Amino acid sequence: MKILARGALWFIVAVSCVSAQPSTMLNDWDIHKTLDAIALHADRLAPFVDQIHPENWIAAGAPQAYVSQAKTCHSELLAIAAAARELSRNPEKLTGALQLLFRIRTLETMLASLGEGLRKYQNPPMAEMLQGAVAEDAGNRDRLQQYSLELAIAKEQEFHVADEEAQRCRQSLSRGAVSAPQEKH
């Protein structure tokens, strides 16, 4: 029992030491600000995307795929805004941060393609505006990417410390079971 209590105490001390180490990760205020900015950017970009009418491009020879791409971009913008707000409520959720980051990257690729169609079939200056509007959020996306990486590293370190402590406790328990003297009645 003493070994188990010592093991638990060492585990708590080890986790405390890891969490007490200085972190380069964005603080709560900064990540909330970044996530709010990502959500607001997506909210502002949605009406802009709604002004793109690829269904009118078909007569000019544009592929039908632009129509579904525009709808997908609009849906993704709404999803990104919702995901950023949800992640802001629980920024320590690594899967949420990665999902949001992947969504943003995918949307940027789709918007670049849609922008090329916009340039060719509807309005070249509007395509430039779209490209500029997407680029406005690059800093926030980069901060989210850095935060996600740092969060993954922190989670990995926490797991490593917990695993090492669990290994040490198992070894202590197995040594204690082997060396424990048998009592006679």
N, C-alpha and C positions, 0 to 999 in steps of 0.2 A: 504494500500500500504506500509505503514511504517513497518507493521508486516511482510509482505513478504520480504521486503528488509533486515530486521533484521534476519529473518530466513535464508535467503541466506548467509548473512554474517557469522552467527553462523555455518552454514554447511561448508563454506570454511575454517573457523578457525579450526573446529573439524577435517576435513580431513587433514589439514596441520599439526595438532598436531600428528595425527596418523602416517603420513608419515615422520615426523621429529623424531619420537622415534627411538632409536638405534635398529638396526636389526641384528639378527644373521644370516640372509639369506646370501648366497654366493653373493659376489658383481658381477657386470656385467663381469668383467675380468675373474673371477674364473669360472662362469657358462659357459661362451663362451669357455674357455679352456677345461672344462670338456666335453662339447658337441662336440667340435672338436676331442677330444681324443676318445670319443665313436664312432664317425663317422670313424676315422682312424682305430680303432680296428676292426670294422665291415668290412672295406675295406681289411684289412690284413687277416682276417679270411675267407673271401669268397674263395680265391684260395685254401686254406687248405681244406675246405669242398669239393671243386671240385675234390680233389684227392681221395675222398672216393667213392668207386664204389659198392654200394649195389646191383646193377643189377647182379654182378658177384657172389653174396652170395646166390642167389636163388638155384643154383645147390647144395650148401652145406646145404640146408634146411632152409634158412633164410626166414622169411615172406616177401611177396611182399611189405608190408607197408613201409619197409625201403627205397625203391626206391622213393616213393612219399615224404617221410619224408626228405630225402636228398635234393630233389628239393625245398621243402618248406623252409628248413633251408637256402638254397642259396638265395631264394627270400626274405626271412625275413632279411637276412644280408644286402642286397641291400636297403630294405625298412628302416631298422634302420639307415643306413648311411644317407639316404636322409632325414629322419625325424629329425635326430640330427642336420643336417645342416639347415633345415627349422626352427627348434626351436631356433637355435642360432641367427637367424634373429629377432625373437620375443620371448625372453625367459620368458616374463611375461604371456604367454598363458598357463594357467593351464591345459587345456584339452590336449594340445600338449605334455606337460611334462608327464602327466599321461599316455597318449597313448604310448609314447616312453618307459616309464618305464615298462608298461605291455608287450609291444613287446619284450623287452630285457628279461624279466622274462620268457616269453613263449618260446623264442628261447633257453634260457639256459636249459630249461626242455627238449626240443626236441633234442638239441645237446647231452645232457647226455644220452638219449635213443639211439641216433645214435652212440654215443661212445661205448655203450655196444655192439651194433651189430658189430661195427668196431673191438672191442676187441675179440669178439667170432668168427667172420667170415673172417676177413681180416688181421689185423696187431695190436697185443696188444701194442707194443711200440708207434705206431701212435695214438692209443686211449688215451694213457697217455699224449701224446703231445697235443691232442685236449683238453683234460680236463685241462691241464695247460694253454693253450692258452685262453680258456674261462675264467679261473680264473684270468688271467692278468687284466681283465677289472673290477674286483669286486669293486675296490676303486672308479672308476668313476660311476659305477652303484649305489653304496651306496651314493655318493655325489648327484647324480641326485634324488635319493629317498628322501634324507634329504631336498634338495632344493624344491622338489615337496610338501613335507609336510609343510615346512615353507611358501611356496607360497600360499598354501591353507589356512593356518592360517591367513596370511596377508590379503588375499582376504576376508575371513570371517570377520575379524575385520573391514575392510573397509565397508563391507556391513552392519555390525552391527551399526557402527557410522552413516552411511547414513540413515539407517532405524530409528534410534533413533531421528535423526534430522528431518526426515520427519514426524514422529509422533508428535514431539514438534511443528512443523510448522502447522500441521493440527489442533492441539489443540488450538494454538494461533489464527488461522484463525476462528475456530468455536466460540471461546470466543469473538472475535472481531465482528463477524456477529451478535451474540446474544446481545451484549451490545452496538452496534452502535445505536445512537439516530436517530430517524426519523426526516428529515428536512421538514419544512412546507414552502410552497410557497406562 
